[in-house]
């Protein structure tokens, strides 16, 4: 377990470096197109400010994008008590608790560290799960907090938004306008911007997928260790599989945060899902029951 956490942290550093190189490539493409290499520095400056903002405020942005509402104990004692008990068991500060009014069963955790964290469940999850299953799901989210997955997810969430924003600028520049006169700009440069604007979001999605998939397996196992009841996690995942449906309020940037994919993906698009198939997660837990 601890080896997996250490490996995930190392992989996270590599993924972050990959994002930096990706943003550098985008900046170079802009600079080459306009024959002005100060643009690369401008892109880095904007990216640095944006990344700093995202580090402190990305979880709030995620809450806003998902339509989550903060609750107190009196609003939903069942969910609040489960989160409170799990936090005590895990030795963590009590996270803020949120609920999304959505019939699709799902949950997520966010924040930059255990002292600044939140967990969230949908009304659909509260409806379909019994107490043991709900405890397992929230243990999964608390495990994301304890394993510092929330910090990684928050940073990747912000960087994915940034890459998408820069790529959108690239599309607009290529088709709707130019910063300088045609004679000062390079046709090859604009072609590079076009290609970069296509490739960058795909690369960002792949990085997001790489961050999320192994962490879901790890959080499943960590949840079982926290609750000492593998059947609860297995039963919860089976219900998520049966009742799976796309959420009403969707955004690809927040996709990796949820315990189950909130987007509707079928066919080839499912290959780029940020989540491993639920049946494989169930299989891993079934095979590992004797080890917990």
Long-range contacts (C-beta under 8 A, 24 or more apart in sequence): 1-218, 1-221, 1-222, 1-225, 4-214, 4-218, 4-221, 5-147, 5-218, 8-147, 8-149, 8-152, 8-214, 8-215, 8-218, 9-148, 11-210, 11-211, 11-214, 12-152, 12-211, 15-156, 15-207, 15-210, 15-211, 16-155, 16-159, 18-203, 18-207, 19-156, 19-159, 19-163, 19-204, 19-207, 22-163, 22-200, 22-203, 22-204, 23-47, 23-159, 23-162, 23-163, 23-166, 25-196, 25-200, 26-163, 26-166, 26-167, 26-170, 26-196, 26-200, 29-170, 29-189, 29-192, 29-193, 29-196, 30-170, 30-173, 30-193, 32-186, 32-188, 32-189, 32-192, 33-173, 33-185, 33-186, 33-189, 33-190, 33-192, 33-193, 34-178, 34-179, 34-180, 34-184, 34-185, 34-186, 34-189, 35-180, 35-184, 35-185, 35-186, 35-189, 36-180, 43-166, 47-162, 47-166, 50-158, 50-162, 50-165, 51-155, 51-158, 51-159, 51-162, 53-158, 54-154, 54-155, 54-157, 54-158, 54-159, 54-161, 54-162, 55-112, 55-154, 55-155, 55-158, 56-112, 58-110, 58-112, 58-154, 58-155, 58-157, 58-158, 59-110, 59-111, 59-112, 59-116, 59-117, 59-118, 59-150, 59-154, 61-157, 62-108, 62-110, 62-154, 62-157, 62-254, 62-257, 63-98, 63-110, 63-118, 63-120, 65-249, 65-251, 65-253, 65-254, 66-100, 66-108, 66-120, 66-247, 66-249, 66-251, 66-254, 67-100, 67-101, 67-102, 67-249, 68-98, 68-99, 68-100, 68-120, 69-98, 69-99, 69-100, 69-101, 70-96, 70-97, 70-98, 70-118, 71-97, 71-98, 71-99, 75-99, 76-126, 78-126, 78-131, 78-134, 79-121, 79-126, 79-134, 79-138, 82-131, 82-134, 82-135, 82-138, 83-119, 83-138, 83-142, 86-135, 86-138, 86-139, 86-142, 86-226, 86-227, 87-142, 89-226, 90-142, 90-143, 90-145, 90-146, 90-226, 92-117, 92-142, 92-145, 92-146, 93-117, 95-119, 95-142, 95-145, 99-123, 99-126, 100-247, 100-249, 102-247, 102-248, 102-249, 103-127, 103-245, 103-248, 104-243, 104-244, 104-245, 104-246, 104-247, 104-248, 104-262, 105-129, 105-239, 105-240, 105-243, 105-244, 105-260, 106-240, 106-247, 106-258, 106-259, 106-260, 106-262, 107-137, 107-138, 107-140, 107-141, 107-258, 107-259, 108-141, 108-254, 108-257, 108-258, 108-259, 109-141, 109-142, 109-144, 109-145, 109-149, 109-150, 109-257, 110-150, 110-153, 110-154, 110-257, 111-145, 111-150, 111-151, 111-154, 112-150, 112-151, 112-154, 113-148, 113-150, 113-151, 114-145, 114-146, 114-148, 117-145, 117-150, 119-145, 122-247, 124-243, 124-245, 128-239, 128-243, 129-236, 129-239, 132-229, 132-231, 132-232, 132-235, 133-232, 133-235, 133-236, 133-239, 134-236, 135-227, 135-232, 136-223, 136-224, 136-227, 136-229, 136-232, 136-233, 136-235, 136-236, 137-223, 137-236, 137-259, 139-222, 139-223, 139-224, 139-226, 139-227, 139-233, 140-219, 140-220, 140-222, 140-223, 140-233, 140-259, 141-219, 141-259, 142-223, 142-226, 143-218, 143-219, 143-222, 143-223, 143-226, 144-215, 144-219, 146-222, 147-215, 147-218, 147-219, 147-222, 149-215, 149-218, 149-219, 152-211, 152-215, 153-211, 153-212, 153-215, 153-256, 153-257, 156-207, 156-208, 156-211, 156-256, 157-253, 157-254, 157-256, 157-257, 159-204, 159-207, 160-204, 160-205, 160-207, 160-208, 160-252, 160-253, 161-253, 163-200, 163-201, 163-203, 163-204, 164-201, 164-204, 164-253, 166-200, 167-196, 167-197, 167-198, 167-200, 167-201, 168-197, 170-194, 170-196, 170-197, 170-200, 171-197, 205-252, 205-272, 205-274, 206-272, 208-255, 208-256, 208-274, 209-256, 209-272, 209-273, 209-274, 211-256, 211-274, 212-256, 212-274, 212-275, 213-274, 213-275, 213-276, 216-259, 216-275, 216-276, 216-281, 217-276, 217-281, 217-284, 219-259, 220-281, 220-284, 220-285, 221-284, 221-285, 221-288, 221-292, 224-285, 224-292, 225-292, 228-292, 230-285, 230-288, 230-289, 230-292, 233-285, 234-282, 234-285, 234-286, 237-278, 237-281, 237-282, 237-285, 238-278, 238-282, 240-278, 241-278, 241-279, 241-282, 244-278
